Amino acid sequence: MRSRHPLVNRAVVLFFLASGVICYLPSGRIGADEKPVSFMRDIAPILKESCLACHDAKKRSGKLDMSTFERFAAGGNSDSPFVAGKPEESLLIELITTTGKKRMPPEGKGQRLTQAQVDLVTRWIQQGARLDPDVDSKADLVRELRKRWQPPSLLDHYRFPVSVTALAFTPDGKHIVAGGHHELLIWNIPERRLKKRIRTRSERSYGFVFTPDGMLVVAGARPGQEGDVRVYNPNGPGQDANGTMVLDGVENPQVLVRHLLDTDDSMLCLALSADGKRLAAAGCDRVVRVWDLTGGWNNPKLEQSIENHADWVLSLTFTPDGKHLLSASRDKTAKVWDLQAKESVMTFPDHQQPVYAVAASRDSKLGYSAGEDKQIRIWNAAPEGKQVRALGGHTDSILRLIAHPGQALIASASADKSVRLWNPDSGAAGHVLHGLSDQVYSLAFSPDGSQIAAGSYNGEVIVWNIADGKLVARLNVSPGLAAAP
């Protein structure tokens, strides 16, 4: 069964990535005329995928730390695992070729290396077991690999639809921004036409906010590899490709305005204060970071780093008065952080299951949260944190929850394939918005509050009118796939 939340079972995927699903064949004799083997290009990726899960700086299985070349060469319980120029005397070769209990990776923690991988390691040792001259032996190998990695070119045509894990209206309300595969997709709503494609380093986008100056801040990731927060100018220069503008958000500084953050895992959510002066971001590392943006993009200041949750942080929102930051986590709680005092003032634990989304009331006095328990819970965002009421109606997990920019209205998106509108003051249910054929992963109100858009697992996006619940537009945002009828 597919995970109800786009991130909830990601640990299973990461296990297979870390263990390296590979098979064994014995290495052959290496000729002296083989091309030079690069440690960073050829060997470090093998260590990262097949060894670092047990031999990083924290676990150090057998006291062997492979996180830097220097520590790798020093060895663990034994001497250095390799003897330069002598693969036949190198413990590393013995361990990756043996079929006994000493094999690496161990039985149950990864498959044996392929013949090609064993040959590469053997040739590297035979050629002198050297580190690339431009790399510091003390440098973190994962970060060095990350610096060298380059994102792929944009796909001309998607073979399969991309899950819409992030969605936003442009400031003019006429376009929808959706996350694609290593790109941001900007669709014209009335024309149902792809207007712009912005190439990105991140494979997936999980959070969008537009700042008052029209810049688009994106929280994204290559899941299990790296996460980031970057700022793009969607009106930057690009090239026309059959009527669609293609912008380079990887190398062009006129498009990639600012690179705010790199992390070792996915960044999952963003929030912008009502006055546009503070930005918050969080994700799998559990740290909530808050930037002061009063100095502009030339001088954003990291103001606070908050470690207040025991698991992934999945949603953030500022209270409208700007005094507090609300967060939701897989640790089954929602929390309130006092930005001035820089301390936690309240924890709301009543869901007793993962909390996927959080929002705040217009008067900043109430918090709204929702998650795996299928309930929207409304509570006092004050030290006592008592629940005011619970709203039920969804028949599956609630994956997103957002507050209307100008009226007493909240919207919820669910794995039950529906979007529901609610009056949080009275608890009254409003329109139930149908039409999506899969789990709903993303939600956005238009800037003027007249429309709402939702995106699903199978790439569909629908826009509805708030007033009457009528469908405005339907499309599939994946390039090359036909727009939905």
Residue pairs with C-beta under 8 A, 6 or more apart in sequence:
2 439
2 457
3 9
3 10
4 372
4 396
4 397
4 399
4 415
4 439
5 314
5 354
5 356
5 372
5 397
5 399
5 415
6 163
6 165
6 399
6 441
6 457
7 266
7 268
7 312
7 314
7 330
8 330
8 354
8 372
10 223
10 224
10 266
13 223
13 224
14 223
14 224
17 49
17 224
18 49
18 52
18 53
18 110
18 224
19 50
19 53
19 105
19 109
19 110
19 111
20 49
20 50
20 105
20 110
20 111
20 113
21 110
21 111
22 50
22 110
22 111
22 112
22 113
22 114
22 117
23 111
23 112
23 114
24 97
24 99
24 111
24 112
24 113
24 114
24 115
24 118
25 114
25 115
25 118
26 97
26 115
26 118
27 93
27 97
27 115
27 118
27 119
27 122
28 115
28 119
30 87
30 119
30 122
30 123
30 126
34 123
34 127
36 127
37 43
37 120
37 123
37 124
37 127
38 132
39 69
39 124
39 130
39 131
39 132
39 135
40 131
40 132
40 135
40 141
40 144
40 145
40 148
41 132
41 148
42 120
42 124
43 120
43 121
43 124
44 141
44 144
44 145
45 145
46 113
46 117
46 120
46 121
47 55
47 66
47 72
47 141
48 141
48 142
48 145
50 104
50 105
50 110
50 113
50 117
51 66
51 104
51 105
52 66
52 67
52 141
52 142
53 59
53 105
53 109
53 110
54 61
54 105
54 106
54 109
55 61
55 62
55 64
55 65
55 66
55 67
55 76
56 65
56 66
56 67
57 65
57 67
57 71
60 76
61 76
62 76
62 77
62 78
63 76
63 77
64 72
64 75
64 76
64 77
64 81
65 71
65 72
65 76
66 72
66 141
67 140
67 141
67 142
68 137
68 138
68 139
68 140
68 141
69 131
69 135
69 137
69 138
69 139
69 141
70 137
70 138
72 81
73 80
73 82
73 129
73 137
74 80
75 81
78 91
79 91
81 90
81 91
81 92
81 95
82 90
82 91
82 92
82 93
82 125
82 129
83 89
83 90
83 125
83 129
84 125
84 128
84 129
84 130
85 125
85 126
85 127
85 128
85 129
86 125
86 126
87 93
87 121
87 122
87 125
87 126
90 125
92 121
92 125
93 118
93 121
93 122
93 125
94 102
95 102
95 103
95 104
96 103
96 104
96 112
96 113
96 117
96 118
96 121
97 118
101 107
103 112
105 111
105 112
113 121
131 137
135 144
142 264
146 225
146 226
146 262
149 225
151 182
151 199
151 200
151 201
151 203
151 250
152 182
153 199
154 182
154 183
154 197
154 199
154 246
154 479
155 181
155 479
155 480
156 479
156 480
157 479
157 480
157 481
158 180
158 181
158 478
158 479
158 480
158 481
160 478
161 458
161 459
161 460
161 476
161 478
161 481
162 179
162 180
162 181
162 459
162 477
162 478
163 441
163 456
163 457
163 458
163 459
164 178
164 179
164 441
164 442
164 455
164 456
164 457
164 459
164 460
164 461
164 477
165 179
165 204
165 205
165 206
165 441
165 442
165 455
166 177
166 178
166 179
166 205
166 206
166 207
166 208
166 218
166 219
166 442
166 455
167 176
167 177
167 178
167 179
167 208
167 442
167 443
167 444
167 453
167 454
167 455
167 461
168 176
168 177
168 208
168 209
168 210
168 216
168 444
169 175
169 176
169 177
169 444
169 445
169 446
169 447
169 451
169 453
170 176
170 177
170 186
170 210
170 234
171 210
171 214
171 447
172 447
173 446
173 447
173 448
173 450
173 451
174 188
174 189
174 190
175 186
175 187
175 188
175 189
175 195
176 186
176 187
176 189
176 444
176 453
176 461
176 463
176 477
177 184
177 185
177 186
177 187
177 208
177 216
177 234
178 184
178 185
178 187
178 442
178 455
178 461
178 477
179 185
179 204
179 205
179 206
179 208
179 218
179 220
180 197
180 205
180 477
180 478
180 479
181 203
181 204
182 199
182 200
182 201
182 202
182 203
183 197
183 198
183 199
183 200
183 249
184 196
184 197
184 198
184 200
184 205
184 216
184 218
184 232
184 234
184 249
185 194
185 196
185 197
185 477
185 479
186 194
186 195
186 196
186 197
186 198
186 234
187 193
187 194
187 195
187 461
187 475
187 477
188 194
188 195
189 463
189 472
189 473
190 473
192 473
192 475
192 483
193 243
194 244
194 477
194 479
195 244
195 245
196 234
196 238
196 244
196 245
196 246
196 247
197 241
197 244
197 245
197 246
197 247
197 479
198 232
198 234
198 247
198 248
198 249
198 255
199 246
199 247
199 248
199 249
199 250
200 218
200 220
200 230
200 232
200 249
200 250
201 220
201 222
201 228
201 230
201 249
201 250
202 218
202 220
202 221
202 222
202 227
202 228
202 230
203 220
203 221
203 222
203 223
204 220
204 221
204 222
204 223
204 266
205 218
205 219
205 220
206 219
206 220
206 221
206 266
206 267
206 268
206 269
206 283
207 218
207 219
207 220
207 267
207 268
207 269
207 270
207 281
208 216
208 217
208 218
208 219
208 270
208 444
209 216
209 217
209 270
209 271
209 272
209 279
210 216
210 217
211 217
211 231
211 272
211 276
211 279
211 293
212 276
214 233
214 234
214 235
215 231
215 232
215 233
215 257
215 297
216 231
216 232
216 233
216 234
217 229
217 230
217 231
217 232
217 260
217 270
217 272
217 279
218 229
218 230
218 231
218 232
218 270
219 227
219 228
219 229
219 267
219 268
219 269
219 270
219 281
219 283
220 227
220 228
220 229
220 230
220 266
220 267
221 227
221 228
221 265
221 266
221 267
221 268
221 283
223 265
223 266
224 265
224 266
226 262
226 263
226 264
226 265
227 261
227 262
227 263
227 264
227 265
227 266
227 267
227 268
227 283
227 284
227 285
228 259
228 260
228 261
228 262
228 263
228 267
229 260
229 261
229 267
229 270
229 281
230 249
230 256
230 258
230 259
230 260
231 256
231 257
231 258
231 259
231 260
231 297
232 247
232 249
232 255
232 256
232 257
233 254
233 255
233 257
234 247
236 247
236 252
236 254
236 255
237 247
237 252
237 254
237 255
238 245
238 246
238 247
238 248
238 255
239 245
239 246
240 246
247 255
248 255
248 256
249 255
249 256
250 256
257 297
258 297
258 300
260 279
260 281
260 291
260 300
261 267
261 281
261 289
263 283
263 284
263 285
264 285
265 283
265 284
265 285
266 283
266 284
267 281
267 282
267 283
267 284
268 282
268 283
268 284
268 312
268 313
268 314
269 281
269 282
269 283
269 313
269 314
269 315
269 316
270 279
270 280
270 281
270 316
271 279
271 280
271 281
271 316
271 317
271 318
271 325
272 278
272 279
272 280
272 318
273 279
273 318
273 322
274 318
274 320
274 321
274 322
275 322
276 293
277 292
277 293
277 294
277 322
278 290
278 291
278 292
278 293
278 303
278 318
278 322
278 339
279 290
279 291
279 293
279 300
280 288
280 289
280 290
280 291
280 316
280 318
280 325
281 288
281 289
281 316
282 288
282 289
282 313
282 316
282 327
283 312
283 313
284 312
286 307
286 309
286 310
286 311
286 312
286 313
286 329
287 305
287 306
287 307
287 313
288 304
288 305
288 306
288 307
288 308
288 309
288 313
288 316
288 325
288 327
288 337
289 302
289 304
289 305
289 306
290 302
290 303
290 304
290 305
290 306
290 325
290 339
291 300
291 301
291 302
291 303
292 300
292 301
292 303
293 300
295 301
304 339
304 342
306 325
306 337
308 327
308 335
308 337
308 344
309 327
309 329
309 331
309 333
309 335
310 329
310 331
311 329
311 330
311 331
312 329
312 330
312 331
313 327
313 328
313 329
314 328
314 329
314 330
314 354
314 355
314 356
314 357
315 327
315 328
315 355
315 356
315 357
315 358
315 401
316 325
316 326
316 327
316 328
316 358
317 325
317 326
317 358
317 359
317 360
317 403
318 324
318 325
318 326
318 360
319 325
319 326
319 360
319 364
319 381
320 360
320 362
320 363
320 364
321 364
322 339
323 338
323 339
323 340
323 364
324 336
324 337
324 338
324 339
324 345
324 360
324 364
324 381
325 336
325 337
325 339
326 334
326 335
326 336
326 337
326 358
326 359
326 360
326 367
326 381
327 334
327 335
327 337
327 358
328 334
328 355
328 356
328 357
328 358
328 369
328 371
329 335
329 354
329 355
330 354
330 355
331 354
332 349
332 351
332 352
332 353
332 354
332 355
333 347
333 348
333 349
333 351
333 355
334 347
334 348
334 351
334 355
334 358
334 367
334 369
334 379
335 344
335 346
335 347
335 348
336 344
336 345
336 346
336 347
336 348
336 367
336 381
336 385
337 343
337 344
337 345
338 344
338 345
345 382
345 383
346 381
346 382
346 383
346 384
346 385
347 385
348 367
348 369
348 377
348 379
348 385
348 387
350 377
350 379
350 387
351 369
351 371
351 372
351 373
351 375
351 377
352 373
353 371
353 372
353 373
354 371
354 372
355 369
355 370
355 371
355 372
356 370
356 371
356 372
356 397
356 398
356 399
356 400
356 401
357 369
357 370
357 371
357 398
357 399
357 400
357 401
357 402
357 412
358 367
358 368
358 369
358 401
359 367
359 368
359 369
359 401
359 402
359 403
359 410
360 366
360 367
360 368
360 381
360 403
361 367
361 368
361 381
361 403
361 424
362 403
362 408
364 381
365 380
365 381
365 382
366 378
366 379
366 380
366 381
366 388
366 424
367 378
367 379
367 380
367 381
368 376
368 377
368 378
368 401
368 403
368 410
368 424
369 376
369 377
369 379
369 401
370 376
370 377
370 398
370 401
370 412
371 397
371 398
372 397
374 392
374 394
374 395
374 396
374 397
374 398
374 414
375 390
375 391
375 392
375 398
376 390
376 391
376 392
376 398
376 401
376 410
376 412
376 422
377 387
377 389
377 390
377 391
378 387
378 388
378 389
378 390
378 391
378 424
378 427
379 385
379 386
379 387
379 388
380 386
380 388
389 427
391 422
391 424
391 427
391 429
393 420
393 429
393 432
394 412
394 414
394 416
394 418
394 420
395 414
395 416
396 414
396 415
396 416
396 439
397 414
397 415
398 412
398 413
398 414
398 415
399 413
399 414
399 415
399 439
399 440
399 441
400 412
400 413
400 440
400 441
400 442
400 443
401 410
401 411
401 412
401 413
401 443
402 410
402 411
402 443
402 444
402 445
403 409
403 410
403 424
404 410
404 411
404 445
404 449
404 466
405 445
405 447
405 449
406 449
407 449
408 423
408 424
408 425
409 421
409 422
409 423
409 424
409 430
409 466
410 421
410 422
410 424
411 419
411 420
411 421
411 422
411 443
411 445
411 452
412 419
412 420
412 422
412 443
413 419
413 440
413 441
413 442
413 443
413 454
414 420
414 439
414 440
415 439
415 440
416 439
417 434
417 436
417 437
417 438
417 439
417 440
417 456
418 432
418 433
418 434
418 436
418 440
419 432
419 433
419 436
419 440
419 443
419 452
419 454
419 464
420 429
420 430
420 431
420 432
420 433
421 429
421 430
421 431
421 432
421 433
421 452
421 466
421 469
422 428
422 429
422 430
423 430
430 469
431 464
431 466
431 468
431 469
432 469
433 452
433 454
433 462
433 464
433 469
435 462
435 464
435 471
435 474
436 454
436 456
436 460
436 462
437 456
437 458
437 460
438 456
438 457
438 458
438 460
439 456
439 457
440 454
440 455
440 456
441 455
441 456
441 457
442 454
442 455
443 452
443 453
443 454
443 455
444 452
444 453
444 454
445 451
445 452
445 466
446 452
446 453
449 466
450 465
450 466
450 467
451 463
451 464
451 465
451 466
451 472
452 463
452 464
452 466
453 461
453 462
453 463
453 464
454 461
454 462
455 461
455 477
459 476
459 477
459 478
459 481
460 474
460 475
460 476
460 484
461 474
461 475
461 476
461 477
462 471
462 473
462 474
463 471
463 472
463 473
463 474
464 470
464 471
464 472
465 472
474 483
474 484
474 485
475 483
475 484
476 482
476 483
476 484
